[in-house]
Amino acid sequence: MALSGRNVDPAAKARWNQTYRLSRYGLTPEQFNRLLDIQGYACAMCHTPFEEGQPVFLDHDHACCPDEKSSCGKCRRGLLCLSCNTAIGVIERKHYLARAYLNNPPGQLIDRGP
């Protein structure tokens, strides 16, 4: 791969990209690897093992750091697969609505009468 007129090894570029992404979340590659080890090389939410080359997402509390693509480093929660990362994003934004619905579902009103 050519980058600024130089040939760059794709593996080296991937490592640079990972390091850059990690630094935006206040995480070093060593900390990332330790977190992978702590989690058993699996998603922190569904516990499905990560496969080689699979994207791994660093979850953080958006209430602490509202920027989608960065974190202060204190609100990191864990490493997630794409599916769980997407799900937790929806759950965080809609959990109050879901709780209100589950506490008082309209289907229970059918037998109560007018």
Secondary structure, 3 states (H helix, E strand, C coil): CEECCEECCHHHHHHHHHHHHHHHCCCCHHHHHHHHHHCCCECCCCCCECCCCCCCEEEECCCCCCCCCCCCCCCEEEEECHHHHHHHHHHHHHHHHHHHHHHCCHHHHHHHCC
